[in-house]
Amino acid sequence: MRIAPRHIVYWLLSLGSLGLLAFDAPRGRLLTLEPDRGEVEKGTGTVRGRPIYVWSGGGYHGGK
Amino acid sequence: MNQPVPVFRDEAKTAALQCPGCGAPIQRTGFGAIVKVVCSHCGSELSPTESDTLRLLLHVQRQQRPSVLPLHIRGTLAGAQWEVIGIVWREVTADGKVYPWQEFLLYNPYLGYRYLLHFLYDRHWALGTPLDGAPIIHVAQRPSARWRQHHFRHFQRALARTIYVEGEFPWQVRVGDVVTADDYVAPPLGLSVEQSVDESGTDLQFTMMQHLDGAEVYRAFALAATAPRPTMIGPLQPNRWTAGAALTWVSCAVLLLVWLVATIGYSASRDDREVYRGTATTPDPISDELDLGEVGSVQTIAVELTATPLSNAWAYADVLLVPLSGSEEAVGVGLEVDEWHGVSDGESWHEGTSHASVAVGAVPGGRYAIQVAPQSGTSTPGAPAQTLEYTVVVRRDVVLDRYIMLPLAVILGVPLLLTLAGLAFEGARWRNSDYAPQA
């Protein structure tokens, strides 16, 4: 059986995706949607004695 | 120092033989087996004599026509040196369209004759070798042929007509000759069966064909130009998509095994543990605390929202996870559930879902505050929002299906795509045959 460039590309793609499964899936750094992340600060008032947090910057604004 | 032994004799003296028809010099190469010589200059048909002269059989006056390869050019093909000693132009007509090609009779004094074919209509090349026997022909609605270990499928039948001749030939050839040609294919090989009928009976010629790359032919004969690219898929052209298919599918089987082991290992080693469950009614928010594993660890989490009873209504929740250590950024996700139903044109319909889930990756471990701000509404503008009971669940170290499905898609998808491309290639090949699917 002669090895063609397409075989090498196929092996690399397959092993690359298997590498994601083996090494990245437990932490989910690459294939999960990036959530909104940012700094928060405590707002005025409380809910059941706990502080209310509001975004202090970034792209997340909350609500519909 | 050893000198290579020349395969061919020295160039013939052009004065040695002259065409009795036009007086032009004629170079003889084929010797004893030659039965017909056609003057390349005037086209007169000549017959070699025992006294090494040429006898005029038919006086013709036509001009020499340029072929892709000139007469007497030499080149190395299939590991042997060959000289073009004869050129025949032939053509078939199908559906009112003419398909011409040029045949070059190659000669090597030790190996005999070969036929080099150049199909002008698609620019493909093939090398023909006379068979030293007869193939087994299976006559059926769709004939096939077998020669030794090769199995051929019938491709087309046509009447091939000779339209131009020059050079030497070991058979009687004449402009206007017509043979019935059956082509069988097993790319890159082919089998040509030519049948001619004359007053002496039926003559059958069997030739094994092999597809050649145009660039290979141009290199073999040291032609200065670049070989033109084929304009369509040829009957003998190798299917590049199915080349190495066995290795591809063996690789696929091995990779699937690796994928299965990796998937089992990944799924079995996940905690997939519920770390928070909170229930409230809209529009009351939730504010609580939860533990997302050890500080310093990084994991995936899934945030789920369920709201009931949903009836032509929607609910939305902003879920905010704030690390209590204060050293990390907060994580915010939005989840929406809705449920719609009704009756249209007498048919009842239903859509939406009361459950939504979002997976988030690379969440640092530690203690977090969770804050849920719900909203809800109905399909009626201005109507008061329903009071819904909603539940938010957070699970950590969850299985993410996308990591499992991506390698599976690659491992199975590439061979399947190659197979589909190969089938499309064969479809294009057979569209030019007698067995093309009817439109």
Chai-1 contact restraints between the chains, C-beta under 6 A:
chainA,res_idxA,chainB,res_idxB,connection_type,confidence,min_distance_angstrom,max_distance_angstrom,comment,restraint_id
A,M1,B,A246,contact,1.0,0.0,6.0,A-B,restraint_1
A,M1,B,L247,contact,1.0,0.0,6.0,A-B,restraint_2
A,A4,B,G244,contact,1.0,0.0,6.0,A-B,restraint_3
A,H7,B,L247,contact,1.0,0.0,6.0,A-B,restraint_4
A,Y10,B,V414,contact,1.0,0.0,6.0,A-B,restraint_5
A,L13,B,V410,contact,1.0,0.0,6.0,A-B,restraint_6
A,S14,B,L255,contact,1.0,0.0,6.0,A-B,restraint_7
A,S14,B,V410,contact,1.0,0.0,6.0,A-B,restraint_8
A,S14,B,I411,contact,1.0,0.0,6.0,A-B,restraint_9
A,S17,B,L406,contact,1.0,0.0,6.0,A-B,restraint_10
A,S17,B,P407,contact,1.0,0.0,6.0,A-B,restraint_11
A,S17,B,V410,contact,1.0,0.0,6.0,A-B,restraint_12
A,L18,B,A262,contact,1.0,0.0,6.0,A-B,restraint_13
A,L18,B,P407,contact,1.0,0.0,6.0,A-B,restraint_14
A,L21,B,A262,contact,1.0,0.0,6.0,A-B,restraint_15
A,L21,B,Y266,contact,1.0,0.0,6.0,A-B,restraint_16
A,L21,B,Y403,contact,1.0,0.0,6.0,A-B,restraint_17
A,L21,B,P407,contact,1.0,0.0,6.0,A-B,restraint_18
A,A22,B,A262,contact,1.0,0.0,6.0,A-B,restraint_19
A,A25,B,Y266,contact,1.0,0.0,6.0,A-B,restraint_20
A,A25,B,Y403,contact,1.0,0.0,6.0,A-B,restraint_21
A,R27,B,V298,contact,1.0,0.0,6.0,A-B,restraint_22
A,R27,B,A362,contact,1.0,0.0,6.0,A-B,restraint_23
A,G28,B,T300,contact,1.0,0.0,6.0,A-B,restraint_24
A,G28,B,G361,contact,1.0,0.0,6.0,A-B,restraint_25
A,G28,B,A362,contact,1.0,0.0,6.0,A-B,restraint_26
A,G28,B,L400,contact,1.0,0.0,6.0,A-B,restraint_27
A,R29,B,G361,contact,1.0,0.0,6.0,A-B,restraint_28
A,R29,B,A362,contact,1.0,0.0,6.0,A-B,restraint_29
A,L31,B,R402,contact,1.0,0.0,6.0,A-B,restraint_30
A,L31,B,Y403,contact,1.0,0.0,6.0,A-B,restraint_31
A,T32,B,A359,contact,1.0,0.0,6.0,A-B,restraint_32
A,T32,B,V360,contact,1.0,0.0,6.0,A-B,restraint_33
A,T32,B,G361,contact,1.0,0.0,6.0,A-B,restraint_34
A,P35,B,V331,contact,1.0,0.0,6.0,A-B,restraint_35
A,P35,B,V333,contact,1.0,0.0,6.0,A-B,restraint_36
A,P35,B,V360,contact,1.0,0.0,6.0,A-B,restraint_37
A,D36,B,G332,contact,1.0,0.0,6.0,A-B,restraint_38
A,R37,B,E329,contact,1.0,0.0,6.0,A-B,restraint_39
A,R37,B,V331,contact,1.0,0.0,6.0,A-B,restraint_40
A,G38,B,E329,contact,1.0,0.0,6.0,A-B,restraint_41
A,V40,B,V322,contact,1.0,0.0,6.0,A-B,restraint_42
A,V40,B,A330,contact,1.0,0.0,6.0,A-B,restraint_43
A,V47,B,P285,contact,1.0,0.0,6.0,A-B,restraint_44
A,V47,B,S287,contact,1.0,0.0,6.0,A-B,restraint_45
A,R50,B,S287,contact,1.0,0.0,6.0,A-B,restraint_46
A,Y53,B,L320,contact,1.0,0.0,6.0,A-B,restraint_47
A,Y53,B,V322,contact,1.0,0.0,6.0,A-B,restraint_48
A,Y53,B,Q371,contact,1.0,0.0,6.0,A-B,restraint_49
A,Y60,B,G332,contact,1.0,0.0,6.0,A-B,restraint_50
A,G62,B,D318,contact,1.0,0.0,6.0,A-B,restraint_51
A,K64,B,Y316,contact,1.0,0.0,6.0,A-B,restraint_52
A,K64,B,Q375,contact,1.0,0.0,6.0,A-B,restraint_53
